[in-house]
Amino acid sequence: MIFSSFCVGEASAQNIKVKGVVSDKTEPIVGATIMPQSNSKAGTSTDVNGSFTVNTKIGDVLVISSIGYETQRVKVEGPQNLKITLVESERKLDEVTVVAFGKQKKESVIAAVSTVRPSELRVPTSNLTTALGGRIAGLITMQTSGEPGADNAQFFVRGVATFNNYSRGPLILIDNMELSSSDLARLSVDDIQSFSIMKDATATSLYGSRGANGVILVTTKMGVEGKTKLNFRYEKSYSQPTRTVEFADPLTYMKLNNEAIVTRHPDYTRRYSDEQIAGVESGINPYYYPANDWLKLLFKDVAENQRLNMNLSGGGKNVKFYIAGSLTNDNGILKVDKRNNFNNNISIKNINLRSNTDIDFTPTTSGSIKFNANFRDASGPMYTGNQMYQRVMLSNPVDFPAYYQADEINLNTKHILFGGTPSYSFINPYADMVKGYQQSTQTNLVAQIELRQKLDFITEGLSTRFMASTTRQSIYSINRSYTPYYYTMTTYNPITGYFKLGNFSVGSESLGFAGGDKNVYSTVYGEYAINYEKVFKEKHNFSAMTVGTLREVVTSDFDNDLQRSLPTRNIGVSGRFYLWL
């Protein structure tokens, strides 16, 4: 675009596009605001690369700002590519950090507390625990499986301090409610307001022995006064194994098997004859001379996953709200036999609903009501993905095919003619994969109410807070499968191609039923705190807090054990104070 034919007055009245990049000394700044001074409605923000494009006019002033950085103003002189470097603000010391049972100014935090921006946790996965690795100093993460539903990462804060089964990992608190790593895994990144990790004894002391292995503290978003805003995000991603084991091809397998026998026992008969090796090499009949690539028979290369998130926020002076819903659909890479009328592949559907409401009853009394519901439906094969992979490793690729084509006698047979060997024990991984499926349904309900009261009428800076919450979790699972019929080829004419199959096992054609887990888990939690904050002579900060907690857990999974059938309770009283001179 050429502006040389216009005078300055004409050019300044015309809209132009200005591009640029905003960064600090080391990296791009995500979410920085770029606002034309003459038109606030034309503002924009930087993307994940720190880039932006804004519509403005020559002579206008762009105001660039981001939390924790000094605001800059740049005058627009024409279409140009700006490179803007923001400087950290000294006022960052006045910002607050989420700590145990409250917040503190950064300048007063002496404990080891690390915070993570929610935008840094947005990765192409529906499991939040897999996004933590490499983002926080002192946090060790380990993921042993990529299978949907079994892909939770284990994480340790500065190692492990206890070795009992209750709390080897860190204490996980979501809105001050103790939840499991599975609850953290299903939490949507879009719902997170702050994410903090407390790493040393100073930071976790208020939680007592429960925080011995560190504390992960997550707070969810609340509404903001102003116009109602609707955000919508849809993602589709594809996942695949990063690396698979390379197997020897069937022909090499047979030759090396014979070689191993002859070199150790020269007088022994080789397992595979020259005729069989030649038949596999020529591929003349894959049923009589099978050559299976079990990995390709069982596993697909890519799985498709979808994620949908929508949230609504806003409110007035006294009531503010945040309502969100998310849907995730994760699939495995197992293949499905079209002859079955069910899906044996891994499929996990997760629905999460959240409602956070903040209410100011009076100038000194406020409260919040939070509700979260999670519904999870999972299905998959009778064996886990790891177990299916082990079966591939242990299966012979040339002894029998995965299944046979029907011969004259079995043209009307309804079941699949799985291959097998009657002379010795064998594993047919394809039959194990498609012979049935298991389903599980899990429901998690979390409700929380909090009341906050200022007690300035007693003394300025005194306040009290009460919080109560309850968690209800129910889960049940069922297994449905049939017993495969196994066949072997008893007659084969290589000239005419005629063959005959023989069944050597007793199977079933209809799906059977077996019950699985049935459990109900209930938690009740209460918390009461008294807090006092005072600034003396405009520079001396004093803060003190005392908090009492009560937590009770009841479960139906006690297997007729009297001790396990009793509720478990945890009662604690703790406090802290600091003086900043």
Phi, psi and omega in degrees: 000130185250131183247003186294340183274358181250150171279169185298319181298319179292321182291323183291338180274353183260138178290140176226165177254131178243128179251161178181178179228134178248131181211169169257206183288340188239326188208163177297153179256120180271135176082011175293144183264132176241114187235118172295133185293332183274344184211094183292338180288343181269008183292160180213181179223161183281151179271194184295342178261005182079008184270155178208159172222128184225143175269127182206194180231155176295134182095345178286168180241128176267130178256115183252123183217154175202147182300129179092001182232154176290139179286137178242152176234130183233128178277135182275122181251357180154180176298122185202164175254112184268143171239107188247127178248118180270147181254136179300139183276140175292341179286357178300334178295338179273351177290161184254151176240137178288122179234187183300123176059028177164203180226153176221155172295144182301326183292338183262358181274113179255352181277166179275095180235123178249138178244149180234134176290135179303328180296334179285345180265001181277102180233161183285062177207154178267004181251111185293329184295335180284351182265357187276332185298134175079004183251348184223129178293135178088356179259120180257126179239149180213120178246119186261353181206146174256007181291128178305133182091340179234022186257015176298135177272137171277140180222145182228134179262109181055043177086199183238129181257340178233156186233021174270168184285348186283316190216060174285329178268177181289159174286130183250120179239120176247112187056043178068011176255130181286119181229175185267172177295332176292323176295320177294321181298325184271359180288133180281135179299327182295341181268358186270129174267316179213152182222112183236149176233122179261127195246334184245176184296327179297321182283327188256001188299329182292344179264000177066214183294337180296334182261020184297331181256025180094166182225132171255119185243118182239133173243139181267166186287149173242165180289159179237138180301132180145192181294150179292131181243137178244125176243138182223134179217132177232135180228143170233130182225162179234133180239150179205159179298138178288331179200142177235159179288135178270119179265152172292144178293159184306322181294314177297321179301316182293316182294317180290328176296315177297318181297320180297321180291313184293319183292333181266326181221086184300335182273357179280155176278137178296147184287323184245125182283165177297325179297316180292320178297318179294322179295319178293320181294323181279336182068030186294322179212105185291349178271323178274325175242074185291148175217089187268134165257091188299327179299314180289330179290329186257325190245140171274167180279326189221144173243142181257134182230150179230148177219133181228132178222138177217136178219152183231128182217155179158202178138177180255202184291325186257334182231126177232146186222155172219117181238130184219151175217141179220150179225128176235145178225108181247135183236154177269186184246018177280144178277157182239132178278123183295343180284345174271150178261028177216165181257115179265000179283159178288128179216123181232119177248130185229123177246129181233126179239137182220139177222117178240122181237130179247129186232132171257103182287314178219174177301340182245355183236127179219168180195174179213150176233125181234138179220134180223132179232134180231128180237124186232122175244124183231143174217157181184184182289172180295333178246153178290167177300323178295318179292324177294321179294322177296323178295325175297319181296328186264358186269144177278130185276351188233000183281328181199156176281168178297320176202159182258153166286144184295137173271189184298324183287330187253024181297328181256010179291133184276329184276166178281139182268082183289145179276150179194177179232116185285346188279341180204166180296143184215167175232122172252096186295331179294317178296320179295330182283320189258003186280356179173188180206163175233144181236147174218145178232130182228136179233128177238126177237129181230125178234140183216139174229139182222136177237137180232132183227125174278137181245043181295338179290341174272304174201143184296133179097354180270135179211163179223157184214139177230135179222135177226142181212159175218147180233134176233125180229130177228144182211140171213156181216154178223154177238134177230125183204164173238162178270120184294149168268128180252140183232160172221155181276115183266332182223136178209129176249109184292341182278309182272341183082005180289138177216160180223136181256149176233132179271134181234017180220158176260121182234196178214152181257344181255153180285132174269180184225139174217130180287154180237221182290142172218110186213143174235132186233128185229137179226137173236133184225137176227147184213131178227131184224146172240129187231142178225127179227134183210140175249121181256131178055033173064011179212344180261113182262130177232134180218138178216147182210142172231133183223140175239140184228151175218128181225132180230135182235132177230136179225150178269355182270075181239356173049049177059026178261119184300316184294318181289339180282346180278149177294150173253137184231151176224120179240133182215150174227130182211172180194170177205157172206153175213155178231119181252108185275000000 
